């Protein structure tokens, strides 16, 4: 289980390159959304790694807040 | 008999985990190497959801019946509903910024 977590974290680190070097701003927003979903999967797998099943609620709330972040950014940037 | 069922469940779960890792690394490579914004939107929507569905299905197979599996199904359905909405909103935002794609198809047809 630990190797699965390490592979997803490596994928998130490779995706972080697009945040550092993105030509425009929606590139960074897409990379942020991808890293957020990857860390949601890491939170679900850490619940299995520690054998403490109540941590799945943390992942559920994190998914709701991630979606609201993207909507607020788009609503703020689209209208003048 | 119970040990055989447990072993088979673990094998199926790790097959799901390996396919999920493959799709997530594909997302990372596409996010680095695609030349344009709209292709990156494509990589950030489809490959990411394939990896997420695979990893969550592996967790559901490891868990079995119970309330934890129901919570995992709720997370999966929520991701399936909300991530295409987020990608569509970002695409609409980048259309209002007048960001044209770098590779124009009409030029490729003319040449």
N, CA and C atoms of all chains as a GROMACS GRO file, in nm:
protein
  573
    1UNK      N    1   0.082  -0.121   0.000
    1UNK     CA    2   0.000   0.000   0.000
    1UNK      C    3   0.085   0.126   0.000
    2UNK      N    4   0.202   0.117   0.063
    2UNK     CA    5   0.288   0.235   0.071
    2UNK      C    6   0.346   0.271  -0.066
    3UNK      N    7   0.371   0.171  -0.150
    3UNK     CA    8   0.429   0.199  -0.281
    3UNK      C    9   0.328   0.266  -0.373
    4UNK      N   10   0.201   0.235  -0.354
    4UNK     CA   11   0.096   0.302  -0.432
    4UNK      C   12   0.092   0.450  -0.396
    5UNK      N   13   0.102   0.480  -0.265
    5UNK     CA   14   0.103   0.619  -0.219
    5UNK      C   15   0.223   0.693  -0.274
    6UNK      N   16   0.340   0.627  -0.275
    6UNK     CA   17   0.461   0.693  -0.326
    6UNK      C   18   0.450   0.719  -0.475
    7UNK      N   19   0.386   0.629  -0.551
    7UNK     CA   20   0.371   0.651  -0.695
    7UNK      C   21   0.278   0.768  -0.723
    8UNK      N   22   0.170   0.781  -0.644
    8UNK     CA   23   0.078   0.893  -0.668
    8UNK      C   24   0.143   1.026  -0.628
    9UNK      N   25   0.226   1.024  -0.523
    9UNK     CA   26   0.296   1.146  -0.483
    9UNK      C   27   0.399   1.186  -0.589
   10UNK      N   28   0.464   1.086  -0.652
   10UNK     CA   29   0.558   1.117  -0.761
   10UNK      C   30   0.485   1.178  -0.881
   11UNK      N   31   0.365   1.129  -0.909
   11UNK     CA   32   0.285   1.186  -1.016
   11UNK      C   33   0.246   1.331  -0.985
   12UNK      N   34   0.215   1.359  -0.859
   12UNK     CA   35   0.180   1.496  -0.820
   12UNK      C   36   0.300   1.589  -0.829
   13UNK      N   37   0.420   1.538  -0.796
   13UNK     CA   38   0.540   1.620  -0.806
   13UNK      C   39   0.572   1.652  -0.952
   14UNK      N   40   0.550   1.553  -1.042
   14UNK     CA   41   0.571   1.582  -1.184
   14UNK      C   42   0.468   1.681  -1.236
   15UNK      N   43   0.346   1.678  -1.183
   15UNK     CA   44   0.246   1.774  -1.228
   15UNK      C   45   0.276   1.914  -1.177
   16UNK      N   46   0.350   1.925  -1.068
   16UNK     CA   47   0.382   2.056  -1.010
   16UNK      C   48   0.470   2.141  -1.101
   17UNK      N   49   0.535   2.076  -1.200
   17UNK     CA   50   0.615   2.150  -1.298
   17UNK      C   51   0.529   2.248  -1.376
   18UNK      N   52   0.402   2.214  -1.399
   18UNK     CA   53   0.317   2.301  -1.479
   18UNK      C   54   0.274   2.423  -1.399
   19UNK      N   55   0.270   2.413  -1.265
   19UNK     CA   56   0.239   2.530  -1.184
   19UNK      C   57   0.355   2.627  -1.183
   20UNK      N   58   0.478   2.572  -1.176
   20UNK     CA   59   0.595   2.660  -1.173
   20UNK      C   60   0.614   2.731  -1.306
   21UNK      N   61   0.592   2.657  -1.418
   21UNK     CA   62   0.622   2.713  -1.550
   21UNK      C   63   0.501   2.700  -1.640
   22UNK      N   64   0.396   2.776  -1.608
   22UNK     CA   65   0.282   2.778  -1.696
   22UNK      C   66   0.279   2.910  -1.770
   23UNK      N   67   0.250   2.908  -1.902
   23UNK     CA   68   0.251   3.036  -1.974
   23UNK      C   69   0.136   3.126  -1.932
   24UNK      N   70   0.018   3.069  -1.908
   24UNK     CA   71  -0.097   3.152  -1.873
   24UNK      C   72  -0.162   3.096  -1.746
   25UNK      N   73  -0.265   3.168  -1.702
   25UNK     CA   74  -0.323   3.137  -1.571
   25UNK      C   75  -0.414   3.014  -1.569
   26UNK      N   76  -0.494   2.984  -1.674
   26UNK     CA   77  -0.574   2.861  -1.666
   26UNK      C   78  -0.492   2.734  -1.666
   27UNK      N   79  -0.368   2.738  -1.720
   27UNK     CA   80  -0.279   2.623  -1.705
   27UNK      C   81  -0.255   2.590  -1.558
   28UNK      N   82  -0.230   2.693  -1.481
   28UNK     CA   83  -0.202   2.671  -1.339
   28UNK      C   84  -0.327   2.621  -1.266
   29UNK      N   85  -0.445   2.667  -1.312
   29UNK     CA   86  -0.567   2.621  -1.245
   29UNK      C   87  -0.591   2.473  -1.274
   30UNK      N   88  -0.565   2.431  -1.399
   30UNK     CA   89  -0.584   2.289  -1.434
   30UNK      C   90  -0.486   2.202  -1.358
   31UNK      N   91  -0.360   2.248  -1.345
   31UNK     CA   92  -0.261   2.170  -1.271
   31UNK      C   93  -0.297   2.162  -1.124
   32UNK      N   94  -0.354   2.271  -1.070
   32UNK     CA   95  -0.396   2.270  -0.929
   32UNK      C   96  -0.509   2.171  -0.907
   33UNK      N   97  -0.602   2.166  -1.002
   33UNK     CA   98  -0.713   2.070  -0.989
   33UNK      C   99  -0.663   1.926  -0.994
   34UNK      N  100  -0.565   1.901  -1.082
   34UNK     CA  101  -0.512   1.765  -1.094
   34UNK      C  102  -0.440   1.723  -0.966
   35UNK      N  103  -0.358   1.816  -0.911
   35UNK     CA  104  -0.287   1.784  -0.787
   35UNK      C  105  -0.386   1.764  -0.672
   36UNK      N  106  -0.496   1.840  -0.673
   36UNK     CA  107  -0.594   1.823  -0.568
   36UNK      C  108  -0.661   1.687  -0.571
   37UNK      N  109  -0.695   1.638  -0.691
   37UNK     CA  110  -0.757   1.505  -0.700
   37UNK      C  111  -0.657   1.397  -0.661
   38UNK      N  112  -0.528   1.416  -0.699
   38UNK     CA  113  -0.426   1.317  -0.660
   38UNK      C  114  -0.410   1.312  -0.509
   39UNK      N  115  -0.413   1.426  -0.441
   39UNK     CA  116  -0.400   1.421  -0.296
   39UNK      C  117  -0.526   1.369  -0.228
   40UNK      N  118  -0.641   1.382  -0.296
   40UNK     CA  119  -0.762   1.318  -0.241
   40UNK      C  120  -0.745   1.166  -0.242
   41UNK      N  121  -0.687   1.113  -0.351
   41UNK     CA  122  -0.662   0.969  -0.355
   41UNK      C  123  -0.559   0.928  -0.250
   42UNK      N  124  -0.459   1.015  -0.227
   42UNK     CA  125  -0.359   0.985  -0.124
   42UNK      C  126  -0.423   0.982   0.014
   43UNK      N  127  -0.520   1.071   0.040
   43UNK     CA  128  -0.588   1.069   0.169
   43UNK      C  129  -0.670   0.942   0.188
   44UNK      N  130  -0.733   0.894   0.079
   44UNK     CA  131  -0.810   0.769   0.090
   44UNK      C  132  -0.716   0.652   0.118
   45UNK      N  133  -0.599   0.651   0.051
   45UNK     CA  134  -0.507   0.538   0.072
   45UNK      C  135  -0.438   0.546   0.208
   46UNK      N  136  -0.417   0.667   0.261
   46UNK     CA  137  -0.358   0.678   0.395
   46UNK      C  138  -0.454   0.627   0.501
   47UNK      N  139  -0.584   0.637   0.475
   47UNK     CA  140  -0.681   0.579   0.567
   47UNK      C  141  -0.664   0.427   0.577
   48UNK      N  142  -0.626   0.364   0.465
   48UNK     CA  143  -0.599   0.221   0.471
   48UNK      C  144  -0.463   0.192   0.531
   49UNK      N  145  -0.366   0.283   0.511
   49UNK     CA  146  -0.232   0.256   0.561
   49UNK      C  147  -0.226   0.263   0.713
   50UNK      N  148  -0.301   0.357   0.773
   50UNK     CA  149  -0.303   0.365   0.918
   50UNK      C  150  -0.406   0.275   0.981
   51UNK      N  151  -0.491   0.206   0.897
   51UNK     CA  152  -0.597   0.118   0.944
   51UNK      C  153  -0.696   0.190   1.036
   52UNK      N  154  -0.733   0.309   0.995
   52UNK     CA  155  -0.825   0.389   1.075
   52UNK      C  156  -0.927   0.449   0.979
   53UNK      N  157  -1.045   0.385   0.971
   53UNK     CA  158  -1.134   0.408   0.859
   53UNK      C  159  -1.211   0.540   0.867
   54UNK      N  160  -1.198   0.612   0.978
   54UNK     CA  161  -1.276   0.734   0.991
   54UNK      C  162  -1.213   0.849   0.913
   55UNK      N  163  -1.088   0.830   0.866
   55UNK     CA  164  -1.020   0.936   0.792
   55UNK      C  165  -1.077   0.956   0.652
   56UNK      N  166  -1.168   0.868   0.608
   56UNK     CA  167  -1.228   0.885   0.475
   56UNK      C  168  -1.317   1.009   0.470
   57UNK      N  169  -1.373   1.046   0.586
   57UNK     CA  170  -1.453   1.168   0.593
   57UNK      C  171  -1.371   1.292   0.560
   58UNK      N  172  -1.242   1.290   0.596
   58UNK     CA  173  -1.152   1.401   0.562
   58UNK      C  174  -1.141   1.415   0.411
   59UNK      N  175  -1.130   1.302   0.342
   59UNK     CA  176  -1.118   1.304   0.196
   59UNK      C  177  -1.245   1.356   0.131
   60UNK      N  178  -1.360   1.320   0.188
   60UNK     CA  179  -1.487   1.363   0.130
   60UNK      C  180  -1.503   1.515   0.140
   61UNK      N  181  -1.470   1.571   0.257
   61UNK     CA  182  -1.480   1.716   0.276
   61UNK      C  183  -1.378   1.788   0.189
   62UNK      N  184  -1.260   1.726   0.171
   62UNK     CA  185  -1.157   1.787   0.086
   62UNK      C  186  -1.200   1.794  -0.059
   63UNK      N  187  -1.273   1.692  -0.105
   63UNK     CA  188  -1.322   1.695  -0.242
   63UNK      C  189  -1.424   1.804  -0.264
   64UNK      N  190  -1.513   1.826  -0.167
   64UNK     CA  191  -1.612   1.934  -0.178
   64UNK      C  192  -1.543   2.069  -0.185
   65UNK      N  193  -1.442   2.090  -0.097
   65UNK     CA  194  -1.375   2.221  -0.094
   65UNK      C  195  -1.292   2.245  -0.219
   66UNK      N  196  -1.236   2.140  -0.278
   66UNK     CA  197  -1.159   2.154  -0.402
   66UNK      C  198  -1.248   2.203  -0.515
   67UNK      N  199  -1.367   2.146  -0.527
   67UNK     CA  200  -1.460   2.187  -0.633
   67UNK      C  201  -1.502   2.333  -0.614
   68UNK      N  202  -1.526   2.372  -0.488
   68UNK     CA  203  -1.568   2.510  -0.462
   68UNK      C  204  -1.456   2.608  -0.494
   69UNK      N  205  -1.328   2.567  -0.470
   69UNK     CA  206  -1.215   2.652  -0.505
   69UNK      C  207  -1.212   2.684  -0.653
   70UNK      N  208  -1.228   2.580  -0.737
   70UNK     CA  209  -1.222   2.602  -0.882
   70UNK      C  210  -1.336   2.691  -0.928
   71UNK      N  211  -1.457   2.669  -0.873
   71UNK     CA  212  -1.571   2.752  -0.913
   71UNK      C  213  -1.552   2.897  -0.873
   72UNK      N  214  -1.495   2.922  -0.754
   72UNK     CA  215  -1.477   3.060  -0.709
   72UNK      C  216  -1.373   3.130  -0.794
   73UNK      N  217  -1.263   3.060  -0.829
   73UNK     CA  218  -1.162   3.120  -0.917
   73UNK      C  219  -1.220   3.157  -1.052
   74UNK      N  220  -1.299   3.067  -1.110
   74UNK     CA  221  -1.353   3.093  -1.243
   74UNK      C  222  -1.456   3.207  -1.240
   75UNK      N  223  -1.539   3.210  -1.137
   75UNK     CA  224  -1.638   3.316  -1.127
   75UNK      C  225  -1.572   3.453  -1.104
   76UNK      N  226  -1.460   3.454  -1.029
   76UNK     CA  227  -1.391   3.581  -1.003
   76UNK      C  228  -1.318   3.631  -1.127
   77UNK      N  229  -1.263   3.540  -1.208
   77UNK     CA  230  -1.181   3.584  -1.321
   77UNK      C  231  -1.262   3.608  -1.447
   78UNK      N  232  -1.382   3.549  -1.458
   78UNK     CA  233  -1.451   3.556  -1.587
   78UNK      C  234  -1.521   3.691  -1.604
   79UNK      N  235  -1.592   3.736  -1.502
   79UNK     CA  236  -1.665   3.861  -1.514
   79UNK      C  237  -1.576   3.980  -1.478
   80UNK      N  238  -1.597   4.091  -1.546
   80UNK     CA  239  -1.516   4.210  -1.516
   80UNK      C  240  -1.568   4.280  -1.390
   81UNK      N  241  -1.077  -2.196   0.242
   81UNK     CA  242  -1.171  -2.136   0.147
   81UNK      C  243  -1.179  -1.985   0.168
   82UNK      N  244  -1.187  -1.946   0.295
   82UNK     CA  245  -1.190  -1.803   0.326
   82UNK      C  246  -1.057  -1.738   0.288
   83UNK      N  247  -0.948  -1.810   0.309
   83UNK     CA  248  -0.816  -1.757   0.274
   83UNK      C  249  -0.803  -1.739   0.124
   84UNK      N  250  -0.862  -1.831   0.047
   84UNK     CA  251  -0.855  -1.820  -0.100
   84UNK      C  252  -0.934  -1.698  -0.148
   85UNK      N  253  -1.050  -1.675  -0.088
   85UNK     CA  254  -1.130  -1.558  -0.128
   85UNK      C  255  -1.057  -1.429  -0.093
   86UNK      N  256  -0.990  -1.426   0.024
   86UNK     CA  257  -0.915  -1.307   0.065
   86UNK      C  258  -0.798  -1.281  -0.030
   87UNK      N  259  -0.729  -1.389  -0.070
   87UNK     CA  260  -0.616  -1.372  -0.162
   87UNK      C  261  -0.661  -1.323  -0.298
   88UNK      N  262  -0.774  -1.376  -0.347
   88UNK     CA  263  -0.825  -1.336  -0.478
   88UNK      C  264  -0.871  -1.190  -0.477
   89UNK      N  265  -0.934  -1.150  -0.365
   89UNK     CA  266  -0.976  -1.011  -0.350
   89UNK      C  267  -0.856  -0.916  -0.352
   90UNK      N  268  -0.746  -0.957  -0.286
   90UNK     CA  269  -0.627  -0.873  -0.282
   90UNK      C  270  -0.561  -0.863  -0.420
   91UNK      N  271  -0.562  -0.974  -0.496
   91UNK     CA  272  -0.504  -0.972  -0.631
   91UNK      C  273  -0.583  -0.877  -0.721
   92UNK      N  274  -0.716  -0.883  -0.715
   92UNK     CA  275  -0.799  -0.795  -0.798
   92UNK      C  276  -0.780  -0.649  -0.759
   93UNK      N  277  -0.767  -0.624  -0.627
   93UNK     CA  278  -0.748  -0.487  -0.581
   93UNK      C  279  -0.615  -0.431  -0.628
   94UNK      N  280  -0.509  -0.513  -0.628
   94UNK     CA  281  -0.381  -0.459  -0.673
   94UNK      C  282  -0.374  -0.442  -0.823
   95UNK      N  283  -0.453  -0.524  -0.898
   95UNK     CA  284  -0.463  -0.498  -1.043
   95UNK      C  285  -0.527  -0.362  -1.068
   96UNK      N  286  -0.633  -0.329  -0.992
   96UNK     CA  287  -0.695  -0.197  -1.005
   96UNK      C  288  -0.598  -0.087  -0.966
   97UNK      N  289  -0.517  -0.108  -0.861
   97UNK     CA  290  -0.422  -0.005  -0.819
   97UNK      C  291  -0.316   0.018  -0.926
   98UNK      N  292  -0.269  -0.090  -0.992
   98UNK     CA  293  -0.164  -0.073  -1.092
   98UNK      C  294  -0.218   0.002  -1.214
   99UNK      N  295  -0.344  -0.028  -1.255
   99UNK     CA  296  -0.400   0.048  -1.367
   99UNK      C  297  -0.421   0.194  -1.330
  100UNK      N  298  -0.459   0.220  -1.206
  100UNK     CA  299  -0.476   0.359  -1.162
  100UNK      C  300  -0.345   0.434  -1.160
  101UNK      N  301  -0.236   0.369  -1.116
  101UNK     CA  302  -0.105   0.434  -1.116
  101UNK      C  303  -0.061   0.464  -1.259
  102UNK      N  304  -0.090   0.372  -1.352
  102UNK     CA  305  -0.054   0.396  -1.492
  102UNK      C  306  -0.125   0.518  -1.547
  103UNK      N  307  -0.255   0.531  -1.520
  103UNK     CA  308  -0.327   0.646  -1.574
  103UNK      C  309  -0.284   0.776  -1.507
  104UNK      N  310  -0.248   0.772  -1.378
  104UNK     CA  311  -0.205   0.896  -1.312
  104UNK      C  312  -0.068   0.940  -1.362
  105UNK      N  313   0.024   0.845  -1.386
  105UNK     CA  314   0.153   0.884  -1.443
  105UNK      C  315   0.136   0.934  -1.586
  106UNK      N  316   0.038   0.879  -1.659
  106UNK     CA  317   0.007   0.930  -1.793
  106UNK      C  318  -0.044   1.074  -1.786
  107UNK      N  319  -0.122   1.105  -1.682
  107UNK     CA  320  -0.166   1.243  -1.662
  107UNK      C  321  -0.049   1.336  -1.639
  108UNK      N  322   0.049   1.292  -1.558
  108UNK     CA  323   0.165   1.377  -1.529
  108UNK      C  324   0.249   1.401  -1.654
  109UNK      N  325   0.269   1.295  -1.735
  109UNK     CA  326   0.350   1.310  -1.856
  109UNK      C  327   0.279   1.399  -1.958
  110UNK      N  328   0.147   1.384  -1.969
  110UNK     CA  329   0.073   1.470  -2.059
  110UNK      C  330   0.070   1.614  -2.013
  111UNK      N  331   0.065   1.636  -1.881
  111UNK     CA  332   0.066   1.771  -1.830
  111UNK      C  333   0.201   1.838  -1.855
  112UNK      N  334   0.308   1.761  -1.863
  112UNK     CA  335   0.438   1.820  -1.894
  112UNK      C  336   0.453   1.844  -2.044
  113UNK      N  337   0.417   1.745  -2.127
  113UNK     CA  338   0.464   1.749  -2.265
  113UNK      C  339   0.364   1.801  -2.367
  114UNK      N  340   0.238   1.825  -2.331
  114UNK     CA  341   0.146   1.877  -2.432
  114UNK      C  342   0.173   2.025  -2.457
  115UNK      N  343   0.160   2.071  -2.584
  115UNK     CA  344   0.205   2.207  -2.615
  115UNK      C  345   0.103   2.316  -2.589
  116UNK      N  346  -0.023   2.280  -2.560
  116UNK     CA  347  -0.128   2.380  -2.566
  116UNK      C  348  -0.217   2.369  -2.443
  117UNK      N  349  -0.302   2.469  -2.420
  117UNK     CA  350  -0.386   2.467  -2.302
  117UNK      C  351  -0.500   2.366  -2.316
  118UNK      N  352  -0.559   2.358  -2.434
  118UNK     CA  353  -0.680   2.276  -2.447
  118UNK      C  354  -0.646   2.128  -2.443
  119UNK      N  355  -0.527   2.092  -2.493
  119UNK     CA  356  -0.485   1.952  -2.481
  119UNK      C  357  -0.452   1.919  -2.336
  120UNK      N  358  -0.404   2.018  -2.261
  120UNK     CA  359  -0.381   1.993  -2.118
  120UNK      C  360  -0.512   1.977  -2.043
  121UNK      N  361  -0.614   2.052  -2.087
  121UNK     CA  362  -0.747   2.030  -2.029
  121UNK      C  363  -0.794   1.887  -2.055
  122UNK      N  364  -0.766   1.838  -2.176
  122UNK     CA  365  -0.804   1.702  -2.212
  122UNK      C  366  -0.733   1.600  -2.124
  123UNK      N  367  -0.601   1.625  -2.100
  123UNK     CA  368  -0.526   1.532  -2.015
  123UNK      C  369  -0.571   1.541  -1.870
  124UNK      N  370  -0.607   1.662  -1.826
  124UNK     CA  371  -0.646   1.678  -1.687
  124UNK      C  372  -0.787   1.633  -1.659
  125UNK      N  373  -0.864   1.603  -1.762
  125UNK     CA  374  -1.000   1.555  -1.738
  125UNK      C  375  -1.009   1.403  -1.749
  126UNK      N  376  -0.969   1.349  -1.866
  126UNK     CA  377  -1.000   1.209  -1.892
  126UNK      C  378  -0.908   1.112  -1.821
  127UNK      N  379  -0.776   1.136  -1.834
  127UNK     CA  380  -0.680   1.043  -1.772
  127UNK      C  381  -0.690   1.048  -1.620
  128UNK      N  382  -0.713   1.168  -1.567
  128UNK     CA  383  -0.721   1.183  -1.421
  128UNK      C  384  -0.843   1.110  -1.365
  129UNK      N  385  -0.956   1.120  -1.437
  129UNK     CA  386  -1.075   1.051  -1.388
  129UNK      C  387  -1.061   0.900  -1.403
  130UNK      N  388  -0.991   0.853  -1.507
  130UNK     CA  389  -0.969   0.708  -1.521
  130UNK      C  390  -0.885   0.656  -1.404
  131UNK      N  391  -0.779   0.729  -1.368
  131UNK     CA  392  -0.696   0.686  -1.256
  131UNK      C  393  -0.770   0.692  -1.124
  132UNK      N  394  -0.850   0.796  -1.104
  132UNK     CA  395  -0.923   0.808  -0.978
  132UNK      C  396  -1.028   0.700  -0.962
  133UNK      N  397  -1.099   0.668  -1.072
  133UNK     CA  398  -1.199   0.561  -1.066
  133UNK      C  399  -1.132   0.427  -1.038
  134UNK      N  400  -1.015   0.404  -1.099
  134UNK     CA  401  -0.948   0.275  -1.079
  134UNK      C  402  -0.901   0.259  -0.935
  135UNK      N  403  -0.840   0.365  -0.877
  135UNK     CA  404  -0.790   0.354  -0.740
  135UNK      C  405  -0.906   0.338  -0.641
  136UNK      N  406  -1.016   0.413  -0.661
  136UNK     CA  407  -1.128   0.400  -0.569
  136UNK      C  408  -1.197   0.264  -0.583
  137UNK      N  409  -1.200   0.210  -0.706
  137UNK     CA  410  -1.257   0.076  -0.722
  137UNK      C  411  -1.172  -0.030  -0.654
  138UNK      N  412  -1.039  -0.012  -0.655
  138UNK     CA  413  -0.953  -0.103  -0.581
  138UNK      C  414  -0.979  -0.097  -0.432
  139UNK      N  415  -1.001   0.024  -0.379
  139UNK     CA  416  -1.031   0.037  -0.236
  139UNK      C  417  -1.165  -0.027  -0.202
  140UNK      N  418  -1.264  -0.015  -0.294
  140UNK     CA  419  -1.395  -0.077  -0.268
  140UNK      C  420  -1.382  -0.229  -0.267
  141UNK      N  421  -1.299  -0.285  -0.358
  141UNK     CA  422  -1.280  -0.430  -0.361
  141UNK      C  423  -1.209  -0.478  -0.236
  142UNK      N  424  -1.111  -0.401  -0.185
  142UNK     CA  425  -1.045  -0.441  -0.060
  142UNK      C  426  -1.140  -0.435   0.058
  143UNK      N  427  -1.237  -0.344   0.055
  143UNK     CA  428  -1.317  -0.321   0.176
  143UNK      C  429  -1.427  -0.424   0.193
  144UNK      N  430  -1.505  -0.447   0.085
  144UNK     CA  431  -1.620  -0.535   0.100
  144UNK      C  432  -1.744  -0.456   0.134
  145UNK      N  433  -1.843  -0.521   0.187
  145UNK     CA  434  -1.968  -0.453   0.219
  145UNK      C  435  -1.957  -0.380   0.353
  146UNK      N  436  -2.019  -0.261   0.358
  146UNK     CA  437  -2.015  -0.186   0.483
  146UNK      C  438  -2.036  -0.038   0.457
  147UNK      N  439  -2.028   0.038   0.567
  147UNK     CA  440  -2.050   0.182   0.552
  147UNK      C  441  -1.931   0.252   0.486
  148UNK      N  442  -1.811   0.197   0.504
  148UNK     CA  443  -1.692   0.259   0.446
  148UNK      C  444  -1.697   0.250   0.295
  149UNK      N  445  -1.747   0.138   0.244
  149UNK     CA  446  -1.761   0.121   0.099
  149UNK      C  447  -1.865   0.217   0.042
  150UNK      N  448  -1.969   0.245   0.122
  150UNK     CA  449  -2.070   0.341   0.077
  150UNK      C  450  -2.013   0.483   0.070
  151UNK      N  451  -1.926   0.515   0.167
  151UNK     CA  452  -1.860   0.646   0.162
  151UNK      C  453  -1.769   0.657   0.039
  152UNK      N  454  -1.700   0.547   0.007
  152UNK     CA  455  -1.612   0.549  -0.112
  152UNK      C  456  -1.693   0.564  -0.239
  153UNK      N  457  -1.812   0.501  -0.245
  153UNK     CA  458  -1.898   0.516  -0.363
  153UNK      C  459  -1.948   0.659  -0.374
  154UNK      N  460  -1.977   0.722  -0.259
  154UNK     CA  461  -2.020   0.862  -0.261
  154UNK      C  462  -1.909   0.952  -0.313
  155UNK      N  463  -1.784   0.927  -0.272
  155UNK     CA  464  -1.671   1.007  -0.322
  155UNK      C  465  -1.656   0.988  -0.473
  156UNK      N  466  -1.673   0.864  -0.520
  156UNK     CA  467  -1.655   0.835  -0.663
  156UNK      C  468  -1.761   0.905  -0.747
  157UNK      N  469  -1.888   0.900  -0.702
  157UNK     CA  470  -1.995   0.965  -0.778
  157UNK      C  471  -1.978   1.116  -0.774
  158UNK      N  472  -1.929   1.168  -0.661
  158UNK     CA  473  -1.908   1.312  -0.651
  158UNK      C  474  -1.797   1.359  -0.746
  159UNK      N  475  -1.689   1.281  -0.756
  159UNK     CA  476  -1.583   1.316  -0.852
  159UNK      C  477  -1.634   1.308  -0.995
  160UNK      N  478  -1.714   1.206  -1.025
  160UNK     CA  479  -1.767   1.193  -1.161
  160UNK      C  480  -1.860   1.308  -1.197
  161UNK      N  481  -1.930   1.364  -1.097
  161UNK     CA  482  -2.019   1.477  -1.129
  161UNK      C  483  -1.940   1.607  -1.139
  162UNK      N  484  -1.847   1.631  -1.043
  162UNK     CA  485  -1.793   1.766  -1.031
  162UNK      C  486  -1.672   1.796  -1.118
  163UNK      N  487  -1.588   1.695  -1.149
  163UNK     CA  488  -1.467   1.730  -1.224
  163UNK      C  489  -1.494   1.772  -1.368
  164UNK      N  490  -1.589   1.713  -1.444
  164UNK     CA  491  -1.620   1.769  -1.576
  164UNK      C  492  -1.678   1.908  -1.570
  165UNK      N  493  -1.753   1.940  -1.461
  165UNK     CA  494  -1.805   2.077  -1.446
  165UNK      C  495  -1.690   2.174  -1.429
  166UNK      N  496  -1.589   2.135  -1.350
  166UNK     CA  497  -1.474   2.223  -1.326
  166UNK      C  498  -1.395   2.244  -1.454
  167UNK      N  499  -1.374   2.138  -1.532
  167UNK     CA  500  -1.297   2.152  -1.656
  167UNK      C  501  -1.373   2.237  -1.757
  168UNK      N  502  -1.505   2.221  -1.762
  168UNK     CA  503  -1.585   2.302  -1.854
  168UNK      C  504  -1.582   2.450  -1.816
  169UNK      N  505  -1.582   2.478  -1.685
  169UNK     CA  506  -1.577   2.616  -1.638
  169UNK      C  507  -1.442   2.678  -1.674
  170UNK      N  508  -1.333   2.602  -1.660
  170UNK     CA  509  -1.201   2.655  -1.695
  170UNK      C  510  -1.190   2.680  -1.845
  171UNK      N  511  -1.252   2.591  -1.926
  171UNK     CA  512  -1.247   2.611  -2.071
  171UNK      C  513  -1.327   2.734  -2.112
  172UNK      N  514  -1.440   2.757  -2.046
  172UNK     CA  515  -1.518   2.876  -2.076
  172UNK      C  516  -1.444   3.004  -2.037
  173UNK      N  517  -1.370   2.998  -1.925
  173UNK     CA  518  -1.289   3.112  -1.881
  173UNK      C  519  -1.178   3.143  -1.982
  174UNK      N  520  -1.114   3.039  -2.033
  174UNK     CA  521  -1.005   3.063  -2.128
  174UNK      C  522  -1.060   3.105  -2.264
  175UNK      N  523  -1.187   3.075  -2.293
  175UNK     CA  524  -1.247   3.129  -2.416
  175UNK      C  525  -1.276   3.277  -2.401
  176UNK      N  526  -1.310   3.322  -2.280
  176UNK     CA  527  -1.333   3.464  -2.261
  176UNK      C  528  -1.204   3.544  -2.261
  177UNK      N  529  -1.090   3.478  -2.231
  177UNK     CA  530  -0.961   3.547  -2.243
  177UNK      C  531  -0.912   3.554  -2.386
  178UNK      N  532  -0.986   3.496  -2.485
  178UNK     CA  533  -0.946   3.488  -2.625
  178UNK      C  534  -0.814   3.415  -2.642
  179UNK      N  535  -0.797   3.302  -2.573
  179UNK     CA  536  -0.677   3.220  -2.590
  179UNK      C  537  -0.700   3.124  -2.706
  180UNK      N  538  -0.632   3.147  -2.817
  180UNK     CA  539  -0.648   3.058  -2.932
  180UNK      C  540  -0.555   2.940  -2.915
  181UNK      N  541  -0.587   2.824  -2.974
  181UNK     CA  542  -0.495   2.711  -2.970
  181UNK      C  543  -0.369   2.738  -3.052
  182UNK      N  544  -0.258   2.677  -3.010
  182UNK     CA  545  -0.131   2.704  -3.078
  182UNK      C  546  -0.126   2.638  -3.214
  183UNK      N  547  -0.179   2.516  -3.225
  183UNK     CA  548  -0.178   2.445  -3.353
  183UNK      C  549  -0.313   2.465  -3.418
  184UNK      N  550  -0.315   2.544  -3.525
  184UNK     CA  551  -0.442   2.571  -3.592
  184UNK      C  552  -0.464   2.467  -3.700
  185UNK      N  553  -0.580   2.406  -3.702
  185UNK     CA  554  -0.604   2.294  -3.794
  185UNK      C  555  -0.617   2.341  -3.938
  186UNK      N  556  -0.664   2.466  -3.957
  186UNK     CA  557  -0.687   2.514  -4.093
  186UNK      C  558  -0.555   2.534  -4.167
  187UNK      N  559  -0.451   2.578  -4.095
  187UNK     CA  560  -0.319   2.593  -4.157
  187UNK      C  561  -0.263   2.457  -4.198
  188UNK      N  562  -0.286   2.356  -4.114
  188UNK     CA  563  -0.235   2.223  -4.148
  188UNK      C  564  -0.305   2.166  -4.270
  189UNK      N  565  -0.434   2.201  -4.288
  189UNK     CA  566  -0.504   2.153  -4.407
  189UNK      C  567  -0.455   2.227  -4.531
  190UNK      N  568  -0.427   2.356  -4.518
  190UNK     CA  569  -0.383   2.433  -4.635
  190UNK      C  570  -0.244   2.392  -4.681
  191UNK      N  571  -0.156   2.356  -4.587
  191UNK     CA  572  -0.020   2.321  -4.627
  191UNK      C  573  -0.018   2.182  -4.689
   0.00000   0.00000   0.00000
